[in-house]
Amino acid sequence: MIQTLALSAQTTPTADLLARAAVARGMSVAVLTGPRPDLRGSAAYYGGPRFADTVVDSLDVALLEPADHWLSTLPERWTRREITATTMDEARRLRTPVFVKPPSDKSFEAAVYADGTRLPRTVPGRTPVLLSEIRTFVVEYRLFVLDGVVHTGSRYATFGRLDPLPLTEDPRSGELLSFAAELLAHPDADLPGAVVVDVGLAGTADSAEEHWVVVEANMAWFSNSYAADPTRCLDTVLAAAGPRTALPTVDRRFVRPRSQP
């Protein structure tokens, strides 16, 4: 049984909301400064992946994350754009504008870069990256998915500008949830049982048509909740970063590899 929500020391609005939701259901909250073997087998984790790598063994938690190549292997019917999985070294050779992002760990800013020479030099060349055709997103949403169903969610951006709104107040939520339900029920959606999926309404510069598309998938244990229900976000985090002993067999292949000494 998960008794404690273990947080990295970096304070964020989402961490605060999750902590309050945890306390409200009778859990304790621990802010970590290092390994905590006393919490082994009874905690779930929320925080950044680099710090997680230093404490995951002591907590014995299983951190679920989508495969790095997931978005690039998703059929174009769901993305409506070409997406390529490669490395930072290869991306630096590009001499045309492209959208570049880390698959999930936020090791550098996801953005449109004028060419590969503009990419950050501090990121190691072997770092996995995703390259994507440039698209304009009319509106973007974050969905916390639990057992293949949208558990809660939030609008988070309009035309690239931060614009959080609960799904219950968004006029497009019906269309959005229909698209998400179709995706999550399809074999193409090869995702862990607890995950975050970002979805957007996208257009192109040369067309007035707009399409619902998958933006990306992320780890629930390192995702901003925006205006989603914190209690239901907590449900997803507990399933995405809970004790290894409670890990469903079907999710074993999605566990973040243990860091190497």
N, C-alpha and C positions, 0 to 999 in steps of 0.2 A: 504493500500500500504506500502511495506517495504521501509523505507527511510534510515535506519541505519544498519550497520553491527556492532554488539556489540561483542567485543573480551574480553576474559579473559586476565588478566595482564601478563600471561606467554607468552613470545614472542617465536614463532616458525617460521621456514621457510614457512610453509603452511599458517599460519595466515598472514604473510607478503604478500604472493602472493594473498590471498583472499582479503586483504585490498586494494591492488592495483587494482584488478579487480573490486571491489566495487566502488572505486573512479572513475574509468574509465567509469562506467555507471551512474555516477551522484549521487551516494549514499554518505553518510557521514560514518565515522568510529569512534566508541567510544571504548576506552580501559577502561574496568570496574575495579573499585576497590571495589565495593560493589553494593547494590541495586540501580537501576536507574528508579524510577517511572515516570520520565519525558519522558522516551522512551517507555512507555507502549503502546502496540498495534501497534508500528511502526518500530520495530526492529526484526532482526534475530540474533541468537547467534552462536558463534563458540568458543569452548574451552573445558576444562575438565569437567567431570560430577560432581565432588565434588563442584567446584566453581559454576557450573550451579545451583546446588540445593540451593545456597544462594541467587541467583538473579532471578531465573525463575519466581517467583511470581510477582516481581516488573515489569518485562518485559512483563509478560503475554504471554510468548511464549510456544508453544507445542513442546517438544523435542521427535522426533520419534526414536525408537530403536527396533531392532529385539527382539523377545522373548528370554529370557535366554536359554530356552530349544530347540530353533529352530534347531541348528546343530545336537543335539542328536536325534531329531525326524525325521530328514530328511532321507528318504529311502536310503539304502546302495548303490543303483545304482548311487547316486550323490556323495557319500563320499568315497566309496570303503574301508571303515574301520569302526570298531566298536567304537562308541562314547557314553559315558555315562554321564548323568547329575547327579551331587551329591553335596556334601558339602566339605569344606576344612577339617572338622573333619574326614569324611570318607576317604578322600584322604590320610590323614596322617597315616592311618592304613595300607596302601599298603606297600608291601615288595618286589616288583618287579619294574623294570624300566617302566616308563609310561610318556606320554606327558600330561602335565597338563596346563590348561589355564583358566583365568577368561572368562566368556561368552562374555563380551564386555567392561567392565569399566577399564581394564588395572590396576587393583589394585595390581597385582604382575606380575612378568615376566613369560610369557608363554614359557615353555621349557621342555626338557626331563629331568626328575628327576630320580636319581638312585633308590630311593624309597621314601615313604611318609615322612620319617624323615627329608628329605632334603628340604621340603617345608618351606617357610617363616613362622616363629612363630608369627610375628606381625599381620598377617591376621586373623580376627575373624573366629572361627570354623564354624559359620553358613553361611559364605560366599559361594555363589554358584560357582561351578567349573565344568569344562568339562574334562573328562578323555578320551584319545584317544590312539588307537594303534599307534605305532611309524611308521612313513612313511618318506621316503626320497623324497623331492620335488626337481625335476630337475629345475623347474622355477616357479615363483609365480607372480601373477598379482593382482592389485587392480582395481576394476570396480566401478565407481560411477553410480548408477542406479536411473533413474528418470522415474516414471510412467511405470515401468516394462520393460524398455529398457536401454541398456548401453549408458550412455550419454557421458562419457569420461573414460579414464583409463590409466594405466601405468604398465609396468613390474616393480617389485620392488626388486626381489631377484633371484639369480641363485645359486643353490646348497647351499641355506641358507645364502649366502653372498649378501649384499646390492648391487644392480645392476640396478638402475632405467633407463628406456627407454620408450619413448612414444610408444603407440600401433602402430602408423603409421609407425614406423621404425622397428617393431619387426616381424621377419619372421613367427612366429607362430600365429600372431594375427587372421588370418582367422579361424583356428581351434578353437582358444580360443573363439572368438565371436559366432561361431556356437554352441559350447557347452553352452555358457552363454544364448544365445537366447532360446535354447531348455529348459534349466532350468527355466528361468524367465517366459516362456509361460505355464509352467506346474503347475497344482494345488498344487504340493508339495512346490512350492516356495511361501510360505505364509509370505510375507514380506511387510513392509511399502512402501508407494509410493516413498519415497526418502531414499536411504540406500546405504551402501557400501558392496560389496560382493567380497571376495578374492577367487581366483580360482588358482589351480596349476596343473602342470603335475607331477604326482606322480608315484613312482616305489616302489618295495619291495626288500629286501635284497636277497630273494631266487628266484627272477624272473626278466627276462629282459624286461617284459611287462611294458608299461607306460600307464597311464590313466588320462584323465582330471577329476579333482575332485573339490568339494567345500572345501575350506580351512576353512572359517568362514564368518560371516556377522558382520558388525559393524555400529555404528552410523556415519552418514556422517558429523555431527557437531563436531566430535572428531576424524577425520581420517587424516593421512598424505596423501597429494596429490601426492607425489613423482614426476613423470614426466608427470602427466596428465594435461590437459588444465585447467588453473586456472579459466577462465571465466565459463567453463562448470561445474567445481567443485562448483563454487559459486552458480550456478543455483540449484544444488542438495542440498547444505547447506541451502539456503533460503527456500526450500520446506521442509527440514527436521527439521528446528528449527525456524519457523516463527510464526507470531501471532496466538493465539488460535482461534481468530474470523475467520480466513481464513482456518482453518483445515477441510479437507474433512471428511465427516462422516465415510468413509471406513477406515480412518487411526486412528480413535479415540482409538481403542484398542491397538495401538502401542505407545501411549504417555507415556513417562517416568512418573511414579507416583510422585506426589509432595512430597517433603521431610517432615517428621513429626517433629514438634517442640520438 
